[in-house]
């Protein structure tokens, strides 16, 4: 392979069919933002949409907006849009609550539908909230369920006749490694287990086809690659075959078959509607809808191609420029096993990332030694991948990260 | 008493020490808005705050805003502010999730702390989500808990040694009747039960002192009298003596003692922090904060005095002007037993309310025959109470509500 240069990257940007999408985002000047896997960037259309919602719909139309402006339909309308990003159909997804709360609903369903099996099987180092919610649910149930954690590549072999549900994050938050959704789902179901996918680092970044995989449940996050804004509501998918087999326990009034009849007894809404709990946070839902609307205009195949191009470019630049600087690649080189981020290890990971941020390259750090770089394909350029690698090399060469100010720890990095 | 006139009402407005607060709200022209008990009005300061949050904090400062702009502290910072409105201390309240979800957390805690008692005691016609969530939790636990419902004035007598928790809405959503918080709490605790208050129609409308009442748990709503915007996050209070006696089951990562340590096992945050579940919807939280900030500038005693003045004026106007028109008053005349709304019954309640709305007086309807009028004291005038009563009388006299267009039912009224 010929030597990679910044000019090659600029040429790829010039030929990039998705290049114009960057113009749809309000990005800060002089910053290379590689943390869209933690908080996605602001779509330019969002501020006007939110201002309209706040000033006209809330301020002027007030209570009538629940009907007049369709607020009441937001969980399902937005769910139907999200469905198109994850290989699901209309009436299969709702936008609601947080990922944590949606994990609780779907895990409760899974354990109820597989009542004679005690094990929730997951991956060691899965995103903590997934594990914490499993703990909380098991303790509440008090029925002897156990959470079994194995390495990512040992999951399939660990599924057995005790496994009630396999709960995995499709793309790992630390390593960026991606599970084979169809293969793991099939393995779980062959053993009589149900399959619950957390799509936090998938939706909007990598192709997802829950229907083709035949999965059972999924949850996902609105504020990463979906660009729904800080703390945007999460979403939840239940395979149609399971939707009416269980009444999820957070049976709030908006999951009732007739919320405005104010009946004394809970009657679950038909289908996916019963997975809504309380009143949705409309401002945050509207921002999520603006982010999702943007993504619906993009070809998923083109998005994936760009994403892989970006991560490959960054990996190639590090391979070429950063030899002997103490970095090792944690993310799989195999395209089929890589999500939308690149994770590198360095023994001084924390101060190195702080020094990089001080130079305007925003990635993040995950303990104990991981530098994460998210390449959101809609607004990241190939030259950004090159420039980020060059900045990292410079930081490591100059050892600027040795300076004490880069060793202070922040609460969020 | 002398005959009430519109001029008397105008004089009261002129003398009203809270009159200027109306100027802090963006209200539609030509509308009398009496539905602030369903969706509070828009504070004028909110659009600019939201625009700043979206465009500068999210758009420009991106991921760094979690620390730089204190997003990560929102559930507790806002909780501490809310605490001042409900007679609680710092570190006792979090803003999080929906009222439904917070009911689940606190009811789970109550049942766990009173494990040998099977009964959740509540009021017939309590707001449905309270009852539905109790149903959902009981079904999930599968331990033979039962929900017992009695009339509001029979609650105290119904508390017995089987009662684990008494769950009541302080101000009833349909009737506007207010329970004596201290008396009912004392009765519950004398019988060894725990007391859970739903403050949905109280916070921001009537004085609440959870500490003085010695209550155990409370939840409340952000989008009614707190003016936090549609679907604003809810809040939750746990008496300090109980906070660390239970690990609530929605044990998401932001309730962990060290969320950014990404530990494999859940370690609940000390104190109230463990009642946070997932990532908060920051846009909706910020709008709630703007609404709460406004209320913190108002004397609670003055607020209550104005509120009672408004409801009394409306009741007096109806008494005086609407004799023989088929209305009956559902809300208590006793000041001590009345919240911030007035509910009237009329056999044609639904079309009457639709006809009233068509004349620009926005109240709402609750089945089977209830006309609800909320008098949010910060932005409602005494002349509004008079004019609303006059409009209602006119609708009833002219029987305009007989016209077919007022009989169509909307999903939200």
HADDOCK unambig.tbl for C-alpha pairs under 7 A between the chains (distance, minus, plus):
assign (segid A and resid 26 and name CA) (segid B and resid 59 and name CA) 6.06 0.50 0.50
assign (segid A and resid 27 and name CA) (segid B and resid 59 and name CA) 6.40 0.50 0.50
assign (segid A and resid 27 and name CA) (segid B and resid 60 and name CA) 6.46 0.50 0.50
assign (segid A and resid 28 and name CA) (segid B and resid 60 and name CA) 4.97 0.50 0.50
assign (segid A and resid 39 and name CA) (segid B and resid 62 and name CA) 6.94 0.50 0.50
assign (segid A and resid 39 and name CA) (segid B and resid 63 and name CA) 5.86 0.50 0.50
assign (segid A and resid 41 and name CA) (segid B and resid 59 and name CA) 6.43 0.50 0.50
assign (segid A and resid 41 and name CA) (segid B and resid 62 and name CA) 6.99 0.50 0.50
assign (segid A and resid 42 and name CA) (segid B and resid 58 and name CA) 6.65 0.50 0.50
assign (segid A and resid 42 and name CA) (segid B and resid 59 and name CA) 5.05 0.50 0.50
assign (segid A and resid 47 and name CA) (segid B and resid 51 and name CA) 6.70 0.50 0.50
assign (segid A and resid 47 and name CA) (segid B and resid 54 and name CA) 6.48 0.50 0.50
assign (segid A and resid 47 and name CA) (segid B and resid 55 and name CA) 6.80 0.50 0.50
assign (segid A and resid 51 and name CA) (segid B and resid 47 and name CA) 6.70 0.50 0.50
assign (segid A and resid 54 and name CA) (segid B and resid 47 and name CA) 6.46 0.50 0.50
assign (segid A and resid 55 and name CA) (segid B and resid 47 and name CA) 6.79 0.50 0.50
assign (segid A and resid 58 and name CA) (segid B and resid 42 and name CA) 6.64 0.50 0.50
assign (segid A and resid 59 and name CA) (segid B and resid 26 and name CA) 6.05 0.50 0.50
assign (segid A and resid 59 and name CA) (segid B and resid 27 and name CA) 6.41 0.50 0.50
assign (segid A and resid 59 and name CA) (segid B and resid 41 and name CA) 6.45 0.50 0.50
assign (segid A and resid 59 and name CA) (segid B and resid 42 and name CA) 5.06 0.50 0.50
assign (segid A and resid 60 and name CA) (segid B and resid 27 and name CA) 6.46 0.50 0.50
assign (segid A and resid 60 and name CA) (segid B and resid 28 and name CA) 4.98 0.50 0.50
assign (segid A and resid 62 and name CA) (segid B and resid 39 and name CA) 6.94 0.50 0.50
assign (segid A and resid 62 and name CA) (segid B and resid 41 and name CA) 6.99 0.50 0.50
assign (segid A and resid 63 and name CA) (segid B and resid 39 and name CA) 5.85 0.50 0.50
assign (segid A and resid 66 and name CA) (segid B and resid 412 and name CA) 6.72 0.50 0.50
assign (segid A and resid 67 and name CA) (segid B and resid 412 and name CA) 6.51 0.50 0.50
assign (segid A and resid 97 and name CA) (segid B and resid 97 and name CA) 6.81 0.50 0.50
assign (segid A and resid 98 and name CA) (segid B and resid 278 and name CA) 5.52 0.50 0.50
assign (segid A and resid 98 and name CA) (segid B and resid 279 and name CA) 6.49 0.50 0.50
assign (segid A and resid 99 and name CA) (segid B and resid 278 and name CA) 6.72 0.50 0.50
assign (segid A and resid 100 and name CA) (segid B and resid 252 and name CA) 5.35 0.50 0.50
assign (segid A and resid 100 and name CA) (segid B and resid 277 and name CA) 6.58 0.50 0.50
assign (segid A and resid 100 and name CA) (segid B and resid 278 and name CA) 5.25 0.50 0.50
assign (segid A and resid 101 and name CA) (segid B and resid 250 and name CA) 6.54 0.50 0.50
assign (segid A and resid 101 and name CA) (segid B and resid 278 and name CA) 6.96 0.50 0.50
assign (segid A and resid 104 and name CA) (segid B and resid 250 and name CA) 6.94 0.50 0.50
assign (segid A and resid 125 and name CA) (segid B and resid 264 and name CA) 6.66 0.50 0.50
assign (segid A and resid 128 and name CA) (segid B and resid 253 and name CA) 6.47 0.50 0.50
assign (segid A and resid 128 and name CA) (segid B and resid 262 and name CA) 5.84 0.50 0.50
assign (segid A and resid 128 and name CA) (segid B and resid 263 and name CA) 6.56 0.50 0.50
assign (segid A and resid 128 and name CA) (segid B and resid 264 and name CA) 5.84 0.50 0.50
assign (segid A and resid 129 and name CA) (segid B and resid 252 and name CA) 5.04 0.50 0.50
assign (segid A and resid 129 and name CA) (segid B and resid 253 and name CA) 4.64 0.50 0.50
assign (segid A and resid 131 and name CA) (segid B and resid 264 and name CA) 7.00 0.50 0.50
assign (segid A and resid 132 and name CA) (segid B and resid 251 and name CA) 5.73 0.50 0.50
assign (segid A and resid 132 and name CA) (segid B and resid 252 and name CA) 5.94 0.50 0.50
assign (segid A and resid 132 and name CA) (segid B and resid 253 and name CA) 6.85 0.50 0.50
assign (segid A and resid 132 and name CA) (segid B and resid 265 and name CA) 6.53 0.50 0.50
assign (segid A and resid 132 and name CA) (segid B and resid 266 and name CA) 5.20 0.50 0.50
assign (segid A and resid 133 and name CA) (segid B and resid 250 and name CA) 6.09 0.50 0.50
assign (segid A and resid 133 and name CA) (segid B and resid 251 and name CA) 5.24 0.50 0.50
assign (segid A and resid 133 and name CA) (segid B and resid 252 and name CA) 5.71 0.50 0.50
assign (segid A and resid 136 and name CA) (segid B and resid 249 and name CA) 4.24 0.50 0.50
assign (segid A and resid 136 and name CA) (segid B and resid 250 and name CA) 6.05 0.50 0.50
assign (segid A and resid 136 and name CA) (segid B and resid 251 and name CA) 5.44 0.50 0.50
assign (segid A and resid 137 and name CA) (segid B and resid 249 and name CA) 5.74 0.50 0.50
assign (segid A and resid 140 and name CA) (segid B and resid 249 and name CA) 6.16 0.50 0.50
assign (segid A and resid 141 and name CA) (segid B and resid 141 and name CA) 5.79 0.50 0.50
assign (segid A and resid 230 and name CA) (segid B and resid 281 and name CA) 6.43 0.50 0.50
assign (segid A and resid 230 and name CA) (segid B and resid 282 and name CA) 5.49 0.50 0.50
assign (segid A and resid 231 and name CA) (segid B and resid 279 and name CA) 5.31 0.50 0.50
assign (segid A and resid 231 and name CA) (segid B and resid 280 and name CA) 5.04 0.50 0.50
assign (segid A and resid 231 and name CA) (segid B and resid 281 and name CA) 4.07 0.50 0.50
assign (segid A and resid 231 and name CA) (segid B and resid 282 and name CA) 5.43 0.50 0.50
assign (segid A and resid 232 and name CA) (segid B and resid 281 and name CA) 5.28 0.50 0.50
assign (segid A and resid 233 and name CA) (segid B and resid 281 and name CA) 6.54 0.50 0.50
assign (segid A and resid 249 and name CA) (segid B and resid 136 and name CA) 4.24 0.50 0.50
assign (segid A and resid 249 and name CA) (segid B and resid 137 and name CA) 5.75 0.50 0.50
assign (segid A and resid 249 and name CA) (segid B and resid 140 and name CA) 6.15 0.50 0.50
assign (segid A and resid 250 and name CA) (segid B and resid 101 and name CA) 6.54 0.50 0.50
assign (segid A and resid 250 and name CA) (segid B and resid 104 and name CA) 6.94 0.50 0.50
assign (segid A and resid 250 and name CA) (segid B and resid 133 and name CA) 6.09 0.50 0.50
assign (segid A and resid 250 and name CA) (segid B and resid 136 and name CA) 6.06 0.50 0.50
assign (segid A and resid 251 and name CA) (segid B and resid 132 and name CA) 5.75 0.50 0.50
assign (segid A and resid 251 and name CA) (segid B and resid 133 and name CA) 5.25 0.50 0.50
assign (segid A and resid 251 and name CA) (segid B and resid 136 and name CA) 5.46 0.50 0.50
assign (segid A and resid 252 and name CA) (segid B and resid 100 and name CA) 5.34 0.50 0.50
assign (segid A and resid 252 and name CA) (segid B and resid 129 and name CA) 5.08 0.50 0.50
assign (segid A and resid 252 and name CA) (segid B and resid 132 and name CA) 5.97 0.50 0.50
assign (segid A and resid 252 and name CA) (segid B and resid 133 and name CA) 5.72 0.50 0.50
assign (segid A and resid 253 and name CA) (segid B and resid 128 and name CA) 6.49 0.50 0.50
assign (segid A and resid 253 and name CA) (segid B and resid 129 and name CA) 4.65 0.50 0.50
assign (segid A and resid 253 and name CA) (segid B and resid 132 and name CA) 6.86 0.50 0.50
assign (segid A and resid 260 and name CA) (segid B and resid 411 and name CA) 6.68 0.50 0.50
assign (segid A and resid 260 and name CA) (segid B and resid 412 and name CA) 6.58 0.50 0.50
assign (segid A and resid 262 and name CA) (segid B and resid 128 and name CA) 5.83 0.50 0.50
assign (segid A and resid 263 and name CA) (segid B and resid 128 and name CA) 6.56 0.50 0.50
assign (segid A and resid 264 and name CA) (segid B and resid 125 and name CA) 6.67 0.50 0.50
assign (segid A and resid 264 and name CA) (segid B and resid 128 and name CA) 5.84 0.50 0.50
assign (segid A and resid 265 and name CA) (segid B and resid 132 and name CA) 6.52 0.50 0.50
assign (segid A and resid 266 and name CA) (segid B and resid 132 and name CA) 5.20 0.50 0.50
assign (segid A and resid 277 and name CA) (segid B and resid 100 and name CA) 6.58 0.50 0.50
assign (segid A and resid 278 and name CA) (segid B and resid 98 and name CA) 5.51 0.50 0.50
assign (segid A and resid 278 and name CA) (segid B and resid 99 and name CA) 6.71 0.50 0.50
assign (segid A and resid 278 and name CA) (segid B and resid 100 and name CA) 5.25 0.50 0.50
assign (segid A and resid 278 and name CA) (segid B and resid 101 and name CA) 6.95 0.50 0.50
assign (segid A and resid 279 and name CA) (segid B and resid 98 and name CA) 6.49 0.50 0.50
assign (segid A and resid 279 and name CA) (segid B and resid 231 and name CA) 5.28 0.50 0.50
assign (segid A and resid 280 and name CA) (segid B and resid 231 and name CA) 5.03 0.50 0.50
assign (segid A and resid 281 and name CA) (segid B and resid 230 and name CA) 6.43 0.50 0.50
assign (segid A and resid 281 and name CA) (segid B and resid 231 and name CA) 4.05 0.50 0.50
assign (segid A and resid 281 and name CA) (segid B and resid 232 and name CA) 5.27 0.50 0.50
assign (segid A and resid 281 and name CA) (segid B and resid 233 and name CA) 6.55 0.50 0.50
assign (segid A and resid 281 and name CA) (segid B and resid 284 and name CA) 6.01 0.50 0.50
assign (segid A and resid 282 and name CA) (segid B and resid 230 and name CA) 5.50 0.50 0.50
assign (segid A and resid 282 and name CA) (segid B and resid 231 and name CA) 5.43 0.50 0.50
assign (segid A and resid 283 and name CA) (segid B and resid 283 and name CA) 6.24 0.50 0.50
assign (segid A and resid 283 and name CA) (segid B and resid 284 and name CA) 5.53 0.50 0.50
assign (segid A and resid 284 and name CA) (segid B and resid 281 and name CA) 6.01 0.50 0.50
assign (segid A and resid 284 and name CA) (segid B and resid 283 and name CA) 5.53 0.50 0.50
assign (segid A and resid 284 and name CA) (segid B and resid 284 and name CA) 5.73 0.50 0.50
assign (segid A and resid 411 and name CA) (segid B and resid 260 and name CA) 6.70 0.50 0.50
assign (segid A and resid 412 and name CA) (segid B and resid 66 and name CA) 6.80 0.50 0.50
assign (segid A and resid 412 and name CA) (segid B and resid 67 and name CA) 6.54 0.50 0.50
assign (segid A and resid 412 and name CA) (segid B and resid 260 and name CA) 6.57 0.50 0.50
